[in-house]
Amino acid sequence: MNQSKLYISPSVVIESMRDNGYKNTAYATAELIDNSIQAGATCVRLACFEKYKTRGKQIEQIAIIDDGKGMPSDVLHLALEFGGSKHREDEKGMGKFGMGLPNSSVSQCRLTEVWSWTNPEEILYTFLDIDKIKNKELESIPVPIKKDLPEHIKQAFNGEIPNSGTVILWSRLDRLNWKTSKSIKLHTESLIGRIYRRQLSAESECNKNKNPLRIVFQCYEYNDLTQSYLEINSESFRSNDPLYLYADTTLPTLPDPVSKVSPFAVKDIREFQIEYEEGKFSTVTIRTSALKPEVNIALRGTTDANIGQTIWGKHMRKNIGLSVIRADRELDLIANYHIADNNYLDRWIGAEIEFEPVLDQFFGVTNNKQGANKIKYIPLDTLAAEIIDVEGKTKAELEAEYLNYLEEEAPRDAKITAINSTIKQMIDDAYKSIENLGYKGFKSTEQDEPENSVIKTDLTNIQATIAERHRAEEFEVDGDESDPDVEGIKEHLMNEGMPEEEVEKTIQEIITNNLKVKFEYRDGLDDFFDIASFQGFTLIRINTEHSFYSKFMQNTNDDERNLLNLCLAAWGRMEKEVPPNIMKECRNTRRRWSNMLEEYLGETVE
């Protein structure tokens, strides 16, 4: 008699399913917060439980605790299955994919336990244990049973368990990005505040007739004497708005007389209607915002330097980019969506695109809700050149001809392309409004400053700097949070024989543009490229006498050279992140590769 078999054996695939693309622990916890919000929670707690180990304090468990509507037995049983969630039935809900709870959990830990209740007298429990699945002790999610909450979880409720709710507890944490509650808080407060800014702000439209959501970070430390956990910190997350349209955010209080206003005002709003099923339409909304003139004046009054170096400018530089909003929740902040002018103006504008989950396929939303693959700007004339004869045609004519072609051949692609082009145009318009008000370079035109007071920098320096900041959010190393060590850079350049006037200009270029990475071309180096790292800064120097430069790099166009430079910047970041015991070997490898490259290129073959 034939017996049916599982299509895929859980014990075989469970480890590979852990590599599911979450950028870091903060994004993984956000998946669980989504579920809490969709369950109607008014308060969500992110609780870390620490114990002292031989190397100091370390997180033992992380819990997401909410007062939502809870789950009955059948729903709870489905919740830990991949793709089994009831959220798939909610077209407009945050969850929808049904992957969030198991996907995010296995990406961080080996044991996930869930308690949920619709009545505090009957708390249900089930779990997902990777080790038991691998050892074939467990082939399916256990049917929920009645089981009381652990004492330390009850403590997180401050002694009063709500009438309904859910607790998700991660243990055997083998894949955390950060090992202490201090690090978790440092890296999650900005991100969680930005992802859920609308839910957290009292000024948001989604809180018009209700109180804002509370997301609370709680830290507990195990006491060996009492054999119990003691709370050492409890703090609510605040909204972090990259459009700066709310006043109640993490941005430091503005100076008087603008201390109680939002820094930016809406610049433009445009809408698109997208047909996602026959006869069914959904609205896509694009917004831009720009710094208010009165706020510019107030900030200029606080400093003799440029505004970008103030506490407000430094906050804003971490929020540069196009914010992608789905179901009132941010999926991504695309930092390099469209950079127009060496970053002088970027932090003084905001840009946002918003859509409903019914358009997930249209925009290419990933199932871990960390991005939308089809929201990206590619110049239309570049696309047009691939299929249209460009000779004798202006850029505008090429763009119009390309859009007409798409309308006939691929209407869906035409709509996506039109949306991306509109975003780019609205960003350009916001830049122009700032320039017209005299904000360029963070300088007031009324001060009659010389034109060279702001030193422009190469676009690749900006792109590498943005990539470095994003990488630091996931894999922080010493110095990432620091401003560049200006004195160290100056001393290094002077010791290499760079003229003092050139040194000063380089330093000003770094300061003015808030660079974390800078490229330089020079002769006299031993290798093709050299990397000098300072506190908060990386200098990458490219040898103009190396055969790879003379035979190839100097003949490339700007785009090709930028790509090559970014490859070198990635190597530089890799050297920063490797453990100290192999750092020397990485540098030796760079040198050996450089010499080998010289040998392989040899004389050019005619």
Solvent accessible surface area in square Angstrom, and as a share of the most:
residue,aa,sasa,rsa
1,M,233,1.04
2,N,151,0.77
3,Q,155,0.69
4,S,118,0.76
5,K,185,0.78
6,L,116,0.58
7,Y,212,0.81
8,I,96,0.49
9,S,41,0.27
10,P,31,0.20
11,S,14,0.09
12,V,114,0.65
13,V,39,0.22
14,I,5,0.02
15,E,52,0.23
16,S,75,0.48
17,M,60,0.27
18,R,5,0.02
19,D,106,0.55
20,N,32,0.16
21,G,54,0.51
22,Y,25,0.09
23,K,62,0.26
24,N,6,0.03
25,T,0,0.00
26,A,0,0.00
27,Y,12,0.05
28,A,0,0.00
29,T,2,0.01
30,A,0,0.00
31,E,2,0.01
32,L,1,0.01
33,I,0,0.00
34,D,1,0.00
35,N,31,0.16
36,S,3,0.02
37,I,35,0.18
38,Q,39,0.17
39,A,23,0.18
40,G,54,0.52
41,A,11,0.09
42,T,90,0.53
43,C,15,0.09
44,V,0,0.00
45,R,35,0.13
46,L,1,0.00
47,A,0,0.00
48,C,0,0.00
49,F,0,0.00
50,E,1,0.00
51,K,62,0.26
52,Y,136,0.52
53,K,94,0.40
54,T,145,0.85
55,R,234,0.85
56,G,28,0.27
57,K,66,0.28
58,Q,73,0.33
59,I,8,0.04
60,E,53,0.24
61,Q,34,0.15
62,I,2,0.01
63,A,0,0.00
64,I,5,0.02
65,I,0,0.00
66,D,9,0.05
67,D,44,0.23
68,G,2,0.02
69,K,138,0.59
70,G,8,0.08
71,M,35,0.16
72,P,67,0.42
73,S,46,0.30
74,D,90,0.47
75,V,34,0.19
76,L,0,0.00
77,H,53,0.24
78,L,57,0.28
79,A,10,0.08
80,L,0,0.00
81,E,70,0.31
82,F,62,0.26
83,G,24,0.23
84,G,16,0.16
85,S,22,0.14
86,K,86,0.36
87,H,43,0.19
88,R,131,0.48
89,E,134,0.60
90,D,58,0.30
91,E,86,0.39
92,K,130,0.55
93,G,8,0.08
94,M,12,0.05
95,G,7,0.06
96,K,50,0.21
97,F,38,0.16
98,G,5,0.05
99,M,38,0.17
100,G,12,0.11
101,L,11,0.05
102,P,1,0.01
103,N,8,0.04
104,S,0,0.00
105,S,0,0.00
106,V,1,0.00
107,S,10,0.06
108,Q,7,0.03
109,C,1,0.00
110,R,46,0.17
111,L,28,0.14
112,T,1,0.01
113,E,24,0.11
114,V,0,0.00
115,W,3,0.01
116,S,0,0.00
117,W,1,0.00
118,T,81,0.47
119,N,72,0.37
120,P,50,0.31
121,E,142,0.64
122,E,86,0.38
123,I,12,0.06
124,L,20,0.10
125,Y,18,0.07
126,T,1,0.01
127,F,39,0.16
128,L,3,0.01
129,D,8,0.04
130,I,1,0.00
131,D,45,0.23
132,K,81,0.34
133,I,12,0.06
134,K,89,0.38
135,N,98,0.50
136,K,138,0.58
137,E,114,0.51
138,L,27,0.13
139,E,77,0.35
140,S,81,0.52
141,I,17,0.09
142,P,33,0.21
143,V,101,0.58
144,P,12,0.08
145,I,101,0.51
146,K,134,0.57
147,K,89,0.38
148,D,87,0.45
149,L,5,0.03
150,P,35,0.22
151,E,127,0.57
152,H,33,0.15
153,I,0,0.00
154,K,49,0.21
155,Q,65,0.29
156,A,0,0.00
157,F,12,0.05
158,N,106,0.55
159,G,72,0.69
160,E,137,0.61
161,I,50,0.26
162,P,30,0.19
163,N,120,0.61
164,S,25,0.16
165,G,0,0.00
166,T,13,0.07
167,V,0,0.00
168,I,10,0.05
169,L,3,0.02
170,W,2,0.01
171,S,12,0.08
172,R,102,0.37
173,L,27,0.14
174,D,66,0.34
175,R,85,0.31
176,L,12,0.06
177,N,46,0.23
178,W,15,0.05
179,K,99,0.42
180,T,41,0.24
181,S,9,0.06
182,K,169,0.71
183,S,33,0.21
184,I,2,0.01
185,K,35,0.15
186,L,88,0.44
187,H,26,0.12
188,T,0,0.00
189,E,64,0.29
190,S,50,0.33
191,L,11,0.06
192,I,0,0.00
193,G,0,0.00
194,R,15,0.05
195,I,3,0.02
196,Y,0,0.00
197,R,5,0.02
198,R,28,0.10
199,Q,15,0.07
200,L,19,0.09
201,S,0,0.00
202,A,67,0.52
203,E,85,0.38
204,S,5,0.03
205,E,134,0.60
206,C,42,0.25
207,N,9,0.05
208,K,146,0.62
209,N,149,0.76
210,K,135,0.57
211,N,133,0.68
212,P,45,0.28
213,L,17,0.09
214,R,121,0.44
215,I,0,0.00
216,V,3,0.02
217,F,3,0.01
218,Q,1,0.01
219,C,3,0.02
220,Y,2,0.01
221,E,40,0.18
222,Y,47,0.18
223,N,44,0.22
224,D,105,0.54
225,L,169,0.84
226,T,81,0.47
227,Q,124,0.55
228,S,43,0.28
229,Y,21,0.08
230,L,82,0.41
231,E,78,0.35
232,I,88,0.45
233,N,54,0.28
234,S,60,0.39
235,E,84,0.38
236,S,52,0.33
237,F,15,0.06
238,R,132,0.48
239,S,1,0.01
240,N,3,0.01
241,D,4,0.02
242,P,4,0.03
243,L,3,0.02
244,Y,5,0.02
245,L,45,0.22
246,Y,32,0.12
247,A,49,0.38
248,D,54,0.28
249,T,4,0.02
250,T,43,0.25
251,L,16,0.08
252,P,47,0.29
253,T,101,0.59
254,L,8,0.04
255,P,29,0.18
256,D,114,0.59
257,P,123,0.78
258,V,8,0.05
259,S,34,0.22
260,K,182,0.77
261,V,61,0.35
262,S,18,0.12
263,P,3,0.02
264,F,2,0.01
265,A,44,0.34
266,V,73,0.42
267,K,88,0.37
268,D,38,0.19
269,I,89,0.45
270,R,90,0.33
271,E,112,0.50
272,F,38,0.16
273,Q,92,0.41
274,I,6,0.03
275,E,79,0.35
276,Y,56,0.21
277,E,88,0.39
278,E,173,0.77
279,G,58,0.56
280,K,96,0.41
281,F,119,0.50
282,S,4,0.03
283,T,48,0.28
284,V,0,0.00
285,T,14,0.08
286,I,0,0.00
287,R,54,0.20
288,T,1,0.00
289,S,0,0.00
290,A,12,0.09
291,L,5,0.02
292,K,38,0.16
293,P,61,0.38
294,E,86,0.38
295,V,0,0.00
296,N,16,0.08
297,I,125,0.64
298,A,13,0.10
299,L,0,0.00
300,R,25,0.09
301,G,69,0.66
302,T,65,0.38
303,T,31,0.18
304,D,152,0.79
305,A,50,0.39
306,N,11,0.06
307,I,1,0.01
308,G,0,0.00
309,Q,54,0.24
310,T,16,0.09
311,I,102,0.52
312,W,23,0.08
313,G,0,0.00
314,K,59,0.25
315,H,36,0.16
316,M,1,0.01
317,R,27,0.10
318,K,113,0.48
319,N,9,0.05
320,I,19,0.10
321,G,21,0.20
322,L,1,0.01
323,S,0,0.00
324,V,0,0.00
325,I,1,0.01
326,R,0,0.00
327,A,24,0.18
328,D,45,0.23
329,R,2,0.01
330,E,1,0.00
331,L,1,0.00
332,D,27,0.14
333,L,5,0.03
334,I,31,0.15
335,A,11,0.09
336,N,97,0.50
337,Y,16,0.06
338,H,34,0.15
339,I,27,0.14
340,A,50,0.39
341,D,35,0.18
342,N,26,0.14
343,N,13,0.07
344,Y,4,0.02
345,L,2,0.01
346,D,8,0.04
347,R,7,0.02
348,W,2,0.01
349,I,18,0.09
350,G,3,0.03
351,A,5,0.03
352,E,7,0.03
353,I,0,0.00
354,E,35,0.16
355,F,3,0.01
356,E,56,0.25
357,P,1,0.01
358,V,24,0.14
359,L,0,0.00
360,D,8,0.04
361,Q,152,0.68
362,F,5,0.02
363,F,2,0.01
364,G,17,0.16
365,V,17,0.10
366,T,43,0.25
367,N,70,0.36
368,N,14,0.07
369,K,4,0.02
370,Q,14,0.06
371,G,10,0.09
372,A,8,0.07
373,N,98,0.50
374,K,87,0.37
375,I,5,0.03
376,K,118,0.50
377,Y,45,0.17
378,I,71,0.36
379,P,53,0.33
380,L,9,0.05
381,D,39,0.20
382,T,73,0.43
383,L,39,0.19
384,A,0,0.00
385,A,56,0.43
386,E,136,0.61
387,I,87,0.44
388,I,21,0.11
389,D,101,0.53
390,V,67,0.39
391,E,148,0.66
392,G,82,0.79
393,K,71,0.30
394,T,79,0.46
395,K,113,0.48
396,A,70,0.54
397,E,91,0.41
398,L,14,0.07
399,E,44,0.20
400,A,55,0.43
401,E,69,0.31
402,Y,21,0.08
403,L,52,0.26
404,N,94,0.48
405,Y,91,0.34
406,L,12,0.06
407,E,106,0.48
408,E,141,0.63
409,E,113,0.51
410,A,29,0.23
411,P,83,0.52
412,R,111,0.40
413,D,76,0.39
414,A,2,0.01
415,K,74,0.32
416,I,21,0.10
417,T,18,0.11
418,A,30,0.23
419,I,1,0.01
420,N,11,0.06
421,S,27,0.18
422,T,21,0.12
423,I,0,0.00
424,K,44,0.19
425,Q,75,0.33
426,M,1,0.00
427,I,9,0.05
428,D,23,0.12
429,D,41,0.21
430,A,0,0.00
431,Y,12,0.04
432,K,111,0.47
433,S,19,0.12
434,I,0,0.00
435,E,74,0.33
436,N,129,0.66
437,L,93,0.46
438,G,8,0.08
439,Y,5,0.02
440,K,89,0.38
441,G,2,0.02
442,F,5,0.02
443,K,37,0.15
444,S,21,0.13
445,T,99,0.58
446,E,159,0.71
447,Q,94,0.42
448,D,132,0.68
449,E,64,0.29
450,P,90,0.56
451,E,175,0.78
452,N,115,0.59
453,S,43,0.28
454,V,26,0.15
455,I,30,0.15
456,K,124,0.53
457,T,8,0.05
458,D,81,0.42
459,L,63,0.32
460,T,1,0.01
461,N,3,0.01
462,I,1,0.01
463,Q,52,0.23
464,A,3,0.02
465,T,6,0.04
466,I,20,0.10
467,A,57,0.45
468,E,14,0.06
469,R,46,0.17
470,H,68,0.30
471,R,98,0.36
472,A,14,0.11
473,E,72,0.32
474,E,38,0.17
475,F,82,0.34
476,E,65,0.29
477,V,34,0.20
478,D,143,0.74
479,G,11,0.11
480,D,17,0.09
481,E,112,0.50
482,S,36,0.23
483,D,63,0.33
484,P,26,0.17
485,D,57,0.29
486,V,41,0.23
487,E,117,0.53
488,G,19,0.18
489,I,1,0.00
490,K,54,0.23
491,E,110,0.49
492,H,53,0.24
493,L,1,0.01
494,M,85,0.38
495,N,118,0.60
496,E,66,0.29
497,G,60,0.57
498,M,37,0.16
499,P,83,0.52
500,E,114,0.51
501,E,150,0.67
502,E,86,0.38
503,V,1,0.00
504,E,68,0.31
505,K,122,0.52
506,T,10,0.06
507,I,5,0.02
508,Q,79,0.35
509,E,23,0.10
510,I,2,0.01
511,I,51,0.26
512,T,6,0.03
513,N,5,0.03
514,N,8,0.04
515,L,0,0.00
516,K,10,0.04
517,V,2,0.01
518,K,15,0.06
519,F,14,0.06
520,E,22,0.10
521,Y,82,0.31
522,R,81,0.29
523,D,80,0.41
524,G,57,0.55
525,L,28,0.14
526,D,120,0.62
527,D,8,0.04
528,F,4,0.02
529,F,4,0.02
530,D,37,0.19
531,I,22,0.11
532,A,13,0.10
533,S,59,0.38
534,F,35,0.15
535,Q,96,0.43
536,G,4,0.04
537,F,0,0.00
538,T,4,0.02
539,L,1,0.00
540,I,1,0.00
541,R,11,0.04
542,I,0,0.00
543,N,9,0.04
544,T,42,0.24
545,E,118,0.53
546,H,7,0.03
547,S,14,0.09
548,F,37,0.16
549,Y,24,0.09
550,S,46,0.30
551,K,75,0.32
552,F,95,0.40
553,M,1,0.00
554,Q,93,0.41
555,N,111,0.57
556,T,21,0.12
557,N,86,0.44
558,D,114,0.59
559,D,104,0.54
560,E,81,0.36
561,R,59,0.21
562,N,24,0.12
563,L,118,0.59
564,L,44,0.22
565,N,3,0.02
566,L,51,0.25
567,C,85,0.51
568,L,17,0.08
569,A,14,0.11
570,A,64,0.50
571,W,77,0.27
572,G,1,0.01
573,R,15,0.06
574,M,66,0.30
575,E,7,0.03
576,K,41,0.17
577,E,49,0.22
578,V,23,0.13
579,P,71,0.45
580,P,116,0.73
581,N,129,0.66
582,I,76,0.39
583,M,48,0.22
584,K,151,0.64
585,E,87,0.39
586,C,20,0.12
587,R,115,0.42
588,N,58,0.30
589,T,49,0.29
590,R,15,0.05
591,R,119,0.43
592,R,118,0.43
593,W,111,0.39
594,S,1,0.01
595,N,75,0.38
596,M,98,0.44
597,L,30,0.15
598,E,74,0.33
599,E,130,0.58
600,Y,178,0.67
601,L,62,0.31
602,G,35,0.33
603,E,156,0.70
604,T,84,0.49
605,V,140,0.80
606,E,198,0.89
